[in-house]
Amino acid sequence: MRSEACICLILITAVLLVYWQVGDHEFVNYDDNVYITDNAQVQKGLTDKGIIWAFTTSHTGNWHPLTWISHMVDCELYGLNPKGHHLTNVLLHMANAILLFVVLRWMTGAVWRSGLVAALFALHPLHVESVAWAAERKDVLSTFFWLLTMVAYVHYVHRPGGKRYLLILVTFSLGLMAKPMLVTLPFVLLLLDYWPLNRFQPRTTTDSVVDQPLGFKSSGDGKSPILKAVMEKAVLFVMSLLSCFVTLVAQQKAGAVSTLEVVPFTLRISNALVSFVAYMGKMFWPLELAVFYPHPGSELQIWKPAAAGLFLLIISAVALWITHRYRYVLVGWLWYLGTLVPVIGLVQVGEQAMADRYTYVPLIGLFIVVVWGFADLVKGWRSRRWVVSVTAAVMLLALMAGSWLQVGYWKDSNRLFEHALDVTNNNYVAHYALGNALASQGDLVGSVSHYNKALKINPRFAEAHNNLGNALALQGNLTGAITHYTKALKINPDHAEAHRNLAVGLDRQGEHQAALHHYEEALRISPNDAQSHNNLGVALAEQGRLKEAVAHFTEALRIDPNFKEAERNLELS
């Protein structure tokens, strides 16, 4: 127990050393606004209406009520002080590292190997994105319940029973309500049945304690232990399928899923193969990490997916070939491949080619392979303890340094996206986000420059056209602003904000009837937009249609009771 306590203390200390700096970080303008700073429901804190909203909304293209509730709790406790929100993520990440150590130690009996896997998980730079980004609460929160489900599962396998199985269902359900990434967990539990739980074959007297610490045996009822293991998880697989369905509906409703016309299936397969290998490369050499990696599209050279596919086949074949001696290799490899499938891009959600945050759980599989493999490699060496200790210390210190630097890039939006532009090419999203940051700081010249750079790379970027229009309008270039609002709507006719902004511009030019049409379109697309209701009310009042104007001012105040401008307009009507 002294060793276990020592490892937990090391994990806690190391995580705090790397991540404590987030207490001085700001929110960034990339999803933090959608989840927290511009989200009126979340900012109200924990309320009855807020909880109902969390369970019924598909805002952001996801159904993850527990994630919404966790953000509400943070707003209840800390308001909009980013320090509290960031430190909650750090605490969850710390808890995840300890849980990973505990469950691996319980399953394998290997204290220091389990501790090293947990340390790699806790300190790897690829995991910084999931922790330092407030909006990625869903990563650390869902993984917390992923690991609790593993703990509950080992508890159940040790002594099966209805209550213990129910605990598995509860923790798994909570995880799915934090992020649907958990849909692959039943598959991972099957892998654990093979190793280290060894439930697919009877225990023999030669089995080591590390290979089979809990003494599980296949039953003597004539049924295949593999079939029994699958059937045992039938409810979990059904829950995963339901979660996939709900997630797909939510993402399609939000327009987040790219069609096959936009991203053909052959391109999706090609990018997926390259991404599998690229993530492995970044695991071993975690440099030039960015918050957004542009999708290569048709520019992806054919040799890259071909080489990546061959590489993956070779590793898979080797893992199968040596599985009779080193079962952890196949388990870790399939853990890595399997848990990446939902986010590898076969269903293309968003415009990224890959994302560091997607590796938060999958890399655990590769960490197991590396740690257990290295332990077996040096097993017969006389100086193995010295070699392992020095290697582990050097590696972890290097990872800590890399993660500490990577955390620093998340201090604010400017630093985050300037770094992304430094380490990637043709990154139109980084130009766009940096333009937003500069605009919010009053640097309209800089923001216009970055919006134009984003549009030079991707002329069909509706959001960039809309925000460039906003910047031009603030510069007094109303004609240029209207041009870009119009371009945004040609690309995306359902862009509610572009309709509203175009209406404002047209109204200023005296085209009142056209302005009314675009306000109405904005409200058709986004009926709960208080600003559009208020603006439409003003436009109607200017035409003498006071009764209709009052109705829209009233609706704006119903949506946002603290909307002072709408309140003032209502009083004047």
VEXSEMI-370855 format. One line per 3 residues: number of its first residue (from 1); their letters; for each residue x, y, z of C-alpha. Coordinates in pm, 1 decimal, padded with zeros to 6 digits. Last residue first. Layout:
NUM> a> X,Y,Z  ... .
END
This chain:
573> sle> -04328.6,05213.1,-02782.8  -04079.2,05398.7,-02562.0  -04110.1,05155.6,-02270.5 .
570> lnr> -04070.7,04858.5,-02505.3  -03757.9,05010.1,-02656.5  -03605.8,05053.9,-02310.6 .
567> eae> -03676.1,04692.9,-02216.5  -03536.4,04572.8,-02550.0  -03217.6,04770.5,-02486.9 .
564> kfn> -03191.4,04642.6,-02129.5  -03201.3,04270.1,-02218.9  -03195.7,04126.1,-01866.1 .
561> pdi> -03516.2,03922.4,-01911.8  -03359.5,03741.8,-02211.6  -03604.4,03514.8,-02393.9 .
558> rla> -03911.6,03679.2,-02244.2  -03750.9,04018.4,-02294.7  -03703.8,03952.8,-02666.3 .
555> etf> -04062.6,03829.7,-02686.6  -04189.1,04153.8,-02533.8  -03983.2,04361.0,-02776.2 .
552> hav> -04124.6,04148.2,-03059.8  -04486.7,04194.5,-02952.3  -04431.8,04567.6,-02897.1 .
549> aek> -04309.1,04601.5,-03256.1  -04616.3,04424.8,-03391.0  -04844.1,04670.8,-03207.8 .
546> lrg> -04622.1,04965.0,-03305.4  -04636.0,04919.6,-03681.8  -04542.7,05283.8,-03746.0 .
543> qea> -04271.1,05199.7,-03997.8  -03996.2,05296.0,-03752.8  -04170.0,05074.2,-03496.4 .
540> lav> -04141.3,04778.2,-03732.9  -03765.7,04827.3,-03772.6  -03720.7,04864.4,-03395.6 .
537> gln> -03923.4,04548.7,-03330.2  -03720.1,04361.5,-03589.5  -03405.0,04465.6,-03406.7 .
534> nhs> -03543.5,04350.3,-03070.9  -03662.2,04015.5,-03205.3  -03328.0,03967.4,-03380.8 .
531> qad> -03138.2,04042.1,-03058.3  -03353.4,03799.7,-02856.3  -03270.5,03506.2,-03083.6 .
528> nps> -03512.4,03236.1,-02971.4  -03672.7,03185.8,-03314.0  -03339.3,03099.0,-03481.2 .
525> irl> -03405.2,02991.6,-03840.6  -03744.0,03159.0,-03877.3  -03616.5,03444.1,-03661.9 .
522> aee> -03327.9,03516.9,-03899.3  -03562.7,03489.2,-04196.3  -03796.2,03744.1,-04038.4 .
519> yhh> -03505.3,03981.8,-03982.2  -03402.2,03922.7,-04344.2  -03745.7,04012.7,-04478.8 .
516> laa> -03770.6,04322.1,-04258.8  -03437.6,04446.5,-04398.3  -03563.0,04405.9,-04755.1 .
513> qhe> -03862.5,04621.6,-04665.2  -03646.0,04885.3,-04496.5  -03393.1,04941.5,-04774.6 .
510> gqr> -03287.2,05277.4,-04628.7  -02914.5,05206.0,-04634.1  -02913.3,05170.2,-04256.3 .
507> dlg> -03195.0,04916.5,-04284.0  -02995.6,04721.7,-04540.8  -02700.9,04699.0,-04304.0 .
504> val> -02912.6,04590.9,-04007.2  -03091.6,04332.5,-04221.8  -02757.7,04197.7,-04343.4 .
501> nrh> -02652.3,04151.8,-03982.0  -02971.6,03965.8,-03896.8  -02951.4,03740.2,-04203.0 .
498> aea> -02581.0,03676.8,-04131.9  -02669.6,03583.0,-03774.0  -02931.9,03332.6,-03888.5 .
495> hdp> -02707.9,03147.2,-04134.2  -02971.4,02928.5,-04299.6  -02884.1,03030.9,-04656.7 .
492> nik> -02526.8,02901.3,-04603.6  -02290.4,02969.6,-04894.4  -02513.5,03229.9,-05059.1 .
489> lak> -02589.9,03364.0,-04711.4  -02221.7,03422.8,-04632.9  -02176.1,03595.0,-04969.4 .
486> tyh> -02462.8,03832.9,-04887.8  -02311.4,03915.0,-04549.6  -01982.6,03975.8,-04733.8 .
483> tia> -02129.9,04224.7,-04980.5  -02332.1,04396.0,-04707.2  -02011.0,04460.5,-04512.2 .
480> gtl> -01833.6,04599.3,-04817.5  -02118.2,04844.5,-04876.2  -02124.9,04941.2,-04508.4 .
477> ngq> -01755.5,05032.1,-04493.9  -01775.3,05239.6,-04174.6  -01490.3,05057.6,-04000.5 .
474> lal> -01745.0,04892.1,-03770.4  -01928.7,04771.1,-04080.6  -01603.4,04629.6,-04218.3 .
471> ang> -01548.8,04431.9,-03897.2  -01903.6,04293.6,-03902.6  -01876.5,04198.7,-04270.5 .
468> lnn> -01550.8,04018.0,-04196.1  -01746.8,03833.7,-03929.5  -02008.9,03717.7,-04178.1 .
465> hae> -01759.3,03625.5,-04449.8  -01551.0,03433.2,-04195.1  -01857.4,03244.3,-04074.7 .
462> afr> -01952.4,03150.3,-04431.7  -01617.4,02990.2,-04516.9  -01663.3,02917.7,-04887.7 .
459> pni> -01354.5,03113.7,-04996.5  -01128.0,02878.6,-04796.6  -00759.8,02971.3,-04817.9 .
456> kla> -00817.6,03327.7,-04939.3  -01114.3,03345.6,-04703.2  -00896.2,03275.7,-04399.0 .
453> kny> -00640.8,03532.4,-04515.6  -00919.7,03788.2,-04559.9  -01046.0,03719.4,-04207.9 .
450> hsv> -00688.1,03756.4,-04080.6  -00639.4,04098.2,-04240.6  -00984.0,04220.0,-04134.3 .
447> sgv> -00900.8,04124.6,-03773.4  -00569.7,04310.0,-03780.6  -00727.9,04628.7,-03914.7 .
444> ldg> -01017.4,04598.3,-03669.4  -00793.8,04581.5,-03361.7  -01066.0,04663.1,-03107.2 .
441> qsa> -00981.1,04377.4,-02869.3  -01291.6,04179.3,-02971.3  -01184.2,04224.8,-03333.7 .
438> lan> -00838.2,04087.7,-03254.5  -00985.3,03773.3,-03098.5  -01226.6,03721.5,-03388.4 .
435> gla> -00943.6,03759.9,-03639.8  -00742.9,03505.2,-03441.4  -01039.1,03269.0,-03472.6 .
432> yha> -01061.7,03322.4,-03849.5  -00686.6,03286.2,-03907.0  -00686.9,02968.7,-03693.8 .
429> vyn> -00984.6,02832.6,-03888.7  -00813.2,02910.2,-04220.5  -00509.8,02700.0,-04131.3 .
426> nnt> -00337.3,02679.3,-04468.3  -00024.0,02536.5,-04305.0  00032.2,02431.7,-03945.0 .
423> vdl> 00291.3,02496.4,-03670.6  00312.8,02876.9,-03659.1  -00055.2,02930.6,-03743.7 .
420> ahe> -00154.4,02710.6,-03449.4  00082.9,02908.2,-03226.0  -00081.6,03235.2,-03329.4 .
417> flr> -00411.8,03061.8,-03261.6  -00343.3,02975.9,-02898.9  -00147.1,03292.3,-02816.2 .
414> nsd> -00422.4,03521.3,-02938.4  -00704.0,03316.8,-02785.7  -00561.5,03320.3,-02433.9 .
411> kwy> -00340.2,03117.1,-02198.5  -00380.5,02797.9,-02405.4  -00027.6,02819.0,-02549.2 .
408> gvq> 00106.4,02788.6,-02194.5  -00046.7,02442.5,-02156.8  00174.9,02328.4,-02444.9 .
405> lws> 00488.5,02449.7,-02267.5  00394.9,02264.8,-01948.7  00302.9,01959.1,-02154.6 .
402> gam> 00644.0,01949.5,-02320.7  00825.4,01995.1,-01989.9  00616.8,01725.9,-01822.9 .
399> lal> 00673.0,01493.5,-02118.3  01049.8,01541.8,-02093.5  01038.9,01480.0,-01717.8 .
396> lmv> 00832.0,01166.8,-01777.8  01075.5,01028.4,-02036.2  01386.3,01101.4,-01830.8 .
393> aat> 01236.7,00944.4,-01517.7  01103.3,00638.9,-01700.5  01434.6,00572.3,-01873.7 .
390> vsv> 01632.3,00619.9,-01552.0  01406.7,00390.0,-01350.1  01377.9,00124.0,-01619.8 .
387> vwr> 01753.5,00111.0,-01678.7  01834.7,00104.6,-01306.1  01581.0,-00168.4,-01240.7 .
384> rsr> 01696.7,-00366.2,-01545.3  02062.2,-00373.5,-01443.2  02094.1,-00752.6,-01465.6 .
381> wgk> 01883.9,-00769.4,-01780.5  01648.2,-01064.4,-01819.0  01323.0,-00868.7,-01796.9 .
378> vld> 01450.3,-00576.7,-02004.6  01223.4,-00639.4,-02304.3  00935.4,-00765.0,-02090.1 .
375> afg> 00923.0,-00436.6,-01896.7  00952.2,-00242.7,-02223.9  00654.6,-00431.4,-02365.8 .
372> wvv> 00444.0,-00375.2,-02053.2  00511.8,-00001.8,-02069.9  00482.8,00041.8,-02447.2 .
369> vif> 00176.9,-00181.2,-02494.6  -00004.9,-00024.3,-02199.0  00071.9,00326.0,-02327.7 .
366> lgi> -00065.5,00221.0,-02666.0  -00400.6,00127.0,-02513.9  -00413.9,00439.0,-02297.1 .
363> lpv> -00363.9,00639.9,-02615.9  -00727.9,00580.6,-02711.9  -00874.0,00764.3,-02407.8 .
360> yty> -00744.5,01120.6,-02454.2  -00652.2,01070.7,-02820.9  -00952.8,01258.7,-02962.1 .
357> rda> -00839.6,01572.6,-02780.9  -00539.5,01605.2,-03015.0  -00768.3,01656.7,-03314.6 .
354> maq> -00777.3,01515.2,-03667.8  -00851.6,01631.1,-04021.8  -01070.1,01913.1,-03894.1 .
351> egv> -01377.5,02048.5,-04074.3  -01653.7,01948.0,-03836.5  -01815.3,01607.3,-03806.1 .
348> qvl> -01708.5,01363.7,-04078.0  -01862.5,01023.7,-04011.7  -01568.7,00806.6,-04115.2 .
345> giv> -01365.2,01085.5,-03954.6  -01155.6,00910.4,-03689.6  -01387.3,01020.9,-03409.6 .
342> pvl> -01607.7,00712.8,-03358.6  -01324.1,00476.7,-03466.9  -01063.0,00605.7,-03221.2 .
339> tgl> -01173.1,00373.3,-02940.6  -01131.5,00069.5,-03162.5  -00784.2,00142.8,-03298.1 .
336> ywl> -00623.1,00221.8,-02961.8  -00801.9,-00050.9,-02765.4  -00721.2,-00291.4,-03052.1 .
333> wgv> -00350.7,-00215.1,-03011.5  -00361.1,-00236.7,-02632.2  -00541.9,-00571.1,-02637.8 .
330> lvy> -00321.8,-00716.3,-02912.1  -00002.7,-00614.4,-02731.7  -00136.7,-00712.0,-02386.5 .
327> ryr> -00163.6,-01072.2,-02500.4  00211.7,-01112.5,-02519.9  00288.5,-01482.9,-02552.8 .
324> hti> -00015.6,-01616.4,-02741.3  -00066.4,-01268.8,-02889.6  00261.9,-01276.5,-03079.4 .
321> wla> 00119.4,-01339.0,-03427.4  -00194.6,-01132.0,-03371.0  00004.5,-00823.3,-03267.0 .
318> vas> 00244.2,-00879.1,-03557.2  -00045.2,-00893.3,-03804.4  -00200.8,-00578.2,-03659.9 .
315> iil> 00133.1,-00396.8,-03678.3  00176.9,-00499.4,-04042.3  -00179.1,-00402.1,-04133.5 .
312> lfl> -00140.5,-00058.0,-03973.5  00179.6,00007.5,-04169.0  00019.9,-00106.6,-04495.2 .
309> gaa> -00275.3,00126.8,-04436.6  -00044.1,00416.3,-04356.2  00160.8,00357.2,-04670.5 .
306> apk> -00151.5,00351.9,-04887.7  -00305.1,00645.9,-04700.0  00011.6,00851.2,-04766.6 .
303> wiq> 00081.1,00730.5,-05120.7  -00245.7,00879.0,-05248.3  -00146.7,01238.5,-05173.2 .
300> les> -00411.1,01427.8,-04976.4  -00481.5,01741.9,-05180.7  -00843.5,01631.1,-05234.5 .
297> gph> -00928.0,01731.5,-04879.9  -00628.9,01801.8,-04656.3  -00848.9,01868.7,-04350.8 .
294> pyf> -00702.6,02156.7,-04152.9  -00551.8,02067.9,-03812.4  -00702.0,02273.6,-03530.6 .
291> val> -00592.6,02323.1,-03167.9  -00232.4,02267.8,-03269.5  00055.9,02041.4,-03167.6 .
288> elp> 00391.0,02108.6,-03334.3  00572.9,01854.1,-03115.2  00457.8,01536.3,-02944.1 .
285> wfm> 00713.9,01289.4,-03084.2  00620.0,00938.6,-02966.3  00248.6,01010.2,-02922.2 .
282> kgm> 00255.3,01250.6,-03215.3  00368.9,00970.1,-03443.5  00097.1,00742.4,-03312.2 .
279> yav> -00162.8,01011.3,-03378.4  -00026.7,01048.1,-03731.7  -00059.8,00673.0,-03793.2 .
276> fsv> -00430.7,00659.0,-03713.4  -00473.7,00996.0,-03887.9  -00330.8,00867.6,-04217.9 .
273> lan> -00573.4,00575.6,-04221.3  -00866.3,00801.7,-04129.6  -00772.8,01055.2,-04399.3 .
270> sir> -00781.6,00784.0,-04664.5  -01108.1,00635.3,-04539.6  -01273.0,00978.0,-04534.7 .
267> ltf> -01139.5,01055.1,-04881.7  -01289.8,00732.2,-05014.8  -01618.5,00823.5,-04844.5 .
264> pvv> -01642.9,01154.8,-05026.3  -01624.8,01475.8,-04816.4  -01853.9,01747.1,-04956.0 .
261> elt> -02068.9,01520.5,-05172.0  -02062.0,01254.5,-04900.2  -02229.5,01505.2,-04669.4 .
258> sva> -02052.6,01672.7,-04379.3  -02215.0,01630.9,-04038.8  -02232.1,01948.2,-03826.8 .
255> gak> -02563.5,02075.7,-03961.1  -02700.6,02115.0,-03608.2  -02984.7,01873.7,-03681.4 .
252> qqa> -02732.9,01633.5,-03835.7  -02526.3,01646.1,-03518.5  -02826.5,01587.2,-03293.0 .
249> vlt> -02956.4,01298.4,-03506.7  -02610.0,01137.9,-03515.6  -02573.5,01174.4,-03139.8 .
246> vfc> -02914.8,01021.1,-03065.8  -02842.0,00724.9,-03295.3  -02494.0,00665.8,-03155.2 .
243> sll> -02631.9,00683.5,-02799.6  -02897.9,00426.6,-02884.7  -02632.0,00196.7,-03029.6 .
240> smv> -02416.5,00236.3,-02718.7  -02710.5,00156.4,-02490.4  -02775.2,-00158.4,-02692.9 .
237> flv> -02408.3,-00255.6,-02658.3  -02426.0,-00203.6,-02281.9  -02739.6,-00417.6,-02255.5 .
234> ake> -02569.7,-00696.5,-02449.0  -02261.6,-00689.9,-02224.8  -02316.9,-01028.8,-02059.0 .
231> mva> -02405.1,-01164.3,-02402.4  -02054.5,-01083.0,-02524.8  -01882.5,-01236.6,-02222.9 .
228> kli> -02101.1,-01544.6,-02246.1  -02016.0,-01584.1,-02612.9  -01645.1,-01559.7,-02532.6 .
225> psk> -01681.8,-01805.5,-02243.9  -01835.5,-02053.4,-02489.0  -02124.4,-02234.2,-02328.6 .
222> gdg> -02083.3,-02590.4,-02203.1  -02204.0,-02517.5,-01850.2  -01856.7,-02555.6,-01697.9 .
219> ssk> -01791.4,-02187.7,-01648.2  -01479.0,-02005.1,-01757.9  -01255.5,-01914.0,-01466.4 .
216> fgl> -01157.3,-01585.5,-01304.5  -00872.2,-01604.4,-01048.9  -00860.4,-01236.9,-00954.3 .
213> pqd> -00492.5,-01168.9,-01016.2  -00469.8,-01342.8,-01353.7  -00163.8,-01250.4,-01556.3 .
210> vvs> 00002.6,-01070.0,-01265.9  -00064.6,-01357.7,-01027.6  00097.3,-01595.7,-01269.6 .
207> dtt> -00087.6,-01877.2,-01441.3  00103.8,-02204.1,-01411.3  -00157.4,-02370.3,-01189.4 .
204> trp> -00414.1,-02322.1,-01460.1  -00696.2,-02072.0,-01487.3  -00972.2,-02158.3,-01726.8 .
201> qfr> -00987.6,-01968.1,-02056.2  -01179.9,-01668.6,-02194.1  -01192.9,-01479.7,-01864.3 .
198> nlp> -00827.1,-01378.2,-01866.2  -00883.3,-01057.4,-01666.9  -00564.8,-00903.0,-01811.2 .
195> wyd> -00629.0,-00962.3,-02095.5  -00907.7,-01143.6,-02282.6  -01181.6,-01006.3,-02056.5 .
192> lll> -01008.1,-00669.4,-02085.4  -01067.6,-00678.9,-02459.7  -01435.6,-00747.0,-02397.5 .
189> lvf> -01445.8,-00445.6,-02164.9  -01292.4,-00239.1,-02445.8  -01578.7,-00336.3,-02679.4 .
186> plt> -01831.0,-00234.5,-02412.6  -01642.6,00100.6,-02387.0  -01674.9,00189.2,-02756.4 .
183> vlm> -01992.3,00396.0,-02710.3  -01808.3,00596.1,-02443.7  -01726.6,00872.0,-02695.7 .
180> pka> -02093.8,00973.9,-02654.6  -01989.2,01248.2,-02409.3  -02116.5,01341.6,-02062.6 .
177> mlg> -02451.6,01163.7,-02087.1  -02271.3,00856.4,-02221.2  -02053.9,00862.2,-01909.0 .
174> lsf> -02355.0,00883.6,-01679.4  -02508.7,00584.0,-01853.7  -02185.6,00384.6,-01815.0 .
171> tvl> -02169.6,00468.3,-01443.6  -02530.8,00356.8,-01392.0  -02507.6,00043.1,-01606.6 .
168> ill> -02192.2,-00074.6,-01429.7  -02356.9,-00010.3,-01090.8  -02650.7,-00222.8,-01204.6 .
165> yrk> -02408.6,-00508.7,-01270.0  -02285.3,-00480.3,-00911.3  -02641.4,-00482.0,-00781.2 .
162> ggp> -02731.7,-00787.3,-00988.2  -02432.9,-00995.3,-00885.3  -02100.1,-01123.0,-01012.3 .
159> rhv> -01808.1,-01142.3,-00765.5  -01468.7,-01053.5,-00911.7  -01630.4,-00982.6,-01246.2 .
156> yhv> -01859.5,-00726.2,-01082.8  -01576.1,-00537.1,-00909.7  -01380.5,-00547.8,-01235.3 .
153> yav> -01684.5,-00396.1,-01407.1  -01737.9,-00128.4,-01142.3  -01374.9,-00018.9,-01177.5 .
150> mtl> -01410.1,-00014.4,-01556.6  -01729.6,00188.0,-01524.6  -01547.5,00430.3,-01294.0 .
147> lwf> -01282.6,00461.8,-01566.5  -01537.9,00554.6,-01831.7  -01714.5,00780.1,-01577.0 .
144> fts> -01400.1,00990.6,-01530.7  -01340.5,00964.7,-01904.9  -01677.4,01134.0,-01963.9 .
141> lvd> -01580.6,01422.2,-01734.2  -01230.9,01471.8,-01878.4  -01351.7,01477.6,-02236.7 .
138> kre> -01683.2,01658.7,-02180.5  -01502.0,01940.8,-02003.8  -01352.7,02018.8,-02343.9 .
135> aaw> -01506.6,02365.6,-02336.5  -01263.2,02472.2,-02063.8  -00959.9,02389.8,-02279.7 .
132> avs> -00657.8,02319.4,-02058.7  -00760.0,01959.0,-01988.3  -00864.1,01802.7,-02320.1 .
129> evh> -00609.4,02008.6,-02514.0  -00328.7,01907.9,-02278.3  -00378.7,01539.7,-02354.5 .
126> lph> -00143.9,01533.8,-02653.5  00124.6,01679.8,-02425.5  00141.9,01355.6,-02221.3 .
123> laf> 00152.4,01407.5,-01845.0  -00147.0,01230.1,-01693.1  -00170.2,00944.9,-01944.2 .
120> laa> 00202.9,00879.1,-01929.1  00178.5,00888.7,-01548.8  -00112.8,00643.1,-01548.2 .
117> vlg> 00084.3,00403.3,-01768.4  00381.5,00442.1,-01532.7  00168.3,00368.9,-01227.4 .
114> srw> 00026.0,00055.5,-01384.0  00379.5,-00063.5,-01459.5  00482.1,00023.6,-01105.0 .
111> vag> 00205.8,-00169.9,-00933.1  00160.5,-00476.9,-01150.8  -00125.9,-00676.7,-00994.2 .
108> tmw> -00289.0,-00682.5,-01334.7  -00656.7,-00603.8,-01282.9  -00634.0,-00414.2,-00954.4 .
105> rlv> -00323.7,-00220.5,-01057.3  -00487.4,-00128.8,-01386.6  -00800.5,-00011.9,-01201.3 .
102> vfl> -00609.1,00193.0,-00946.1  -00369.2,00353.9,-01194.7  -00650.3,00454.9,-01427.9 .
99> lia> -00848.4,00589.7,-01133.0  -00549.9,00799.7,-01023.1  -00500.7,00945.6,-01370.8 .
96> nam> -00873.4,01012.9,-01406.3  -00886.7,01191.6,-01070.2  -00605.0,01421.6,-01182.1 .
93> hll> -00787.0,01493.1,-01507.2  -01104.0,01570.4,-01310.7  -00911.9,01805.4,-01081.5 .
90> vnt> -00752.4,01978.8,-01380.7  -01089.6,02024.8,-01551.3  -01232.2,02177.7,-01233.9 .
87> lhh> -00924.5,02402.7,-01222.5  -01012.5,02546.8,-01561.9  -01369.4,02636.4,-01466.7 .
84> gkp> -01257.5,02787.8,-01136.1  -00991.5,03006.5,-01298.6  -01220.2,03122.0,-01580.1 .
81> nlg> -01416.2,03356.4,-01349.9  -01752.7,03368.2,-01524.9  -01951.7,03279.5,-01214.2 .
78> yle> -01735.6,03068.1,-00984.9  -01969.4,02839.2,-00790.6  -02298.2,02861.4,-00980.7 .
75> cdv> -02107.6,02904.2,-01306.2  -01913.2,02587.9,-01223.0  -02236.3,02402.9,-01143.2 .
72> mhs> -02380.6,02516.0,-01475.8  -02072.4,02384.4,-01657.6  -02120.6,02046.7,-01486.5 .
69> iwt> -02488.5,02051.8,-01584.6  -02400.6,02104.5,-01950.4  -02157.5,01813.2,-01940.2 .
66> lph> -02417.7,01593.4,-01774.0  -02670.3,01680.3,-02043.4  -02453.3,01558.0,-02333.0 .
63> wng> -02667.9,01545.7,-02645.3  -02445.8,01697.8,-02909.9  -02478.4,01927.5,-03210.0 .
60> ths> -02362.4,02238.7,-03023.5  -02714.8,02270.9,-02875.7  -02901.8,01940.1,-02888.6 .
57> ttf> -03124.7,02045.2,-02601.4  -03365.2,01833.6,-02396.2  -03161.3,01707.0,-02101.6 .
54> awi> -02964.4,02028.3,-02049.1  -03278.4,02239.5,-02093.5  -03454.2,02049.3,-01815.5 .
51> igk> -03148.1,02104.0,-01593.7  -03149.0,02475.5,-01675.1  -03518.1,02509.5,-01601.9 .
48> dtl> -03468.6,02356.3,-01257.6  -03167.6,02579.8,-01193.2  -02792.8,02524.7,-01155.7 .
45> gkq> -02615.7,02834.7,-01280.2  -02777.7,03112.5,-01480.8  -02459.5,03128.7,-01689.3 .
42> vqa> -02532.8,02790.0,-01844.4  -02867.3,02896.5,-01986.9  -02732.8,03232.0,-02109.0 .
39> ndt> -02452.0,03069.9,-02309.8  -02221.3,03339.8,-02445.2  -01936.4,03285.3,-02193.4 .
36> iyv> -01996.0,02917.2,-02124.6  -02044.7,02643.0,-02384.7  -02072.4,02851.9,-02700.3 .
33> ndd> -01817.0,03108.7,-02584.1  -01573.9,02838.9,-02472.9  -01623.1,02688.8,-02820.4 .
30> ynv> -01321.5,02872.5,-02969.7  -01305.0,03224.6,-02827.8  -01071.7,03120.7,-02547.1 .
27> feh> -01150.8,03159.5,-02176.7  -00862.5,03319.6,-01993.8  -00571.8,03149.8,-01821.4 .
24> dgv> -00425.9,03242.8,-01483.4  -00554.0,02929.4,-01304.9  -00431.6,02736.7,-01607.7 .
21> qwy> -00080.2,02769.8,-01459.4  -00154.2,02485.9,-01215.3  -00144.2,02241.2,-01505.9 .
18> vll> 00208.7,02101.8,-01519.8  00306.0,02122.8,-01153.5  -00043.7,02019.0,-01043.1 .
15> vat> -00038.8,01711.3,-01266.1  00306.3,01612.4,-01136.1  00207.0,01651.5,-00770.9 .
12> ili> -00112.6,01448.2,-00805.4  00060.1,01170.5,-01000.1  00350.2,01154.5,-00753.0 .
9> lci> 00107.6,01135.8,-00459.7  -00084.0,00854.5,-00628.5  00243.1,00669.1,-00691.4 .
6> cae> 00350.0,00704.1,-00328.2  00012.0,00583.4,-00203.5  00038.4,00274.1,-00423.7 .
3> srm> 00395.0,00205.7,-00308.5  00295.3,00232.7,00058.5  00000.0,00000.0,00000.0 .
END
